[in-house]
Amino acid sequence: MKAKTKRVQDELRSEYDFDYSKAVRGKYYKRLLAEGANVVMLEPDVAKAFIGSEAVNDALRSLLALTKTTQRLTKHKRAIAGR
């Protein structure tokens, strides 16, 4: 005896459409190839310290600037010590 199956509708409900009917496949493909895309997953404790990606980028830029400054100081001290 075969089990009775219900027919499945292929259509999404209108509230589930989310404008997918207007979607474009590969819209950002060329841009991602040109610019590259780096996705970084933050640990939850680190993510709590930042409001969003702009705050993370600002913090990392500050850290990069600090490392450049300290590298110059270190290189300068080595040059003087070598005299």
ZIVEN-V469914 format. One record per run of one state. SS is the DSSP state (a for helix, b for strand, c for the rest). FROM is the first residue (numbers start at 1). LEN is the number of residues. If there is no record, write none. Layout:
SS_FROM_LEN + SS_FROM_LEN
This chain:
c_1_13 + a_14_3 + c_17_3 + a_20_3 + c_23_6 + a_29_7 + c_36_8 + a_44_4 + c_48_5 + a_53_29 + c_82_2
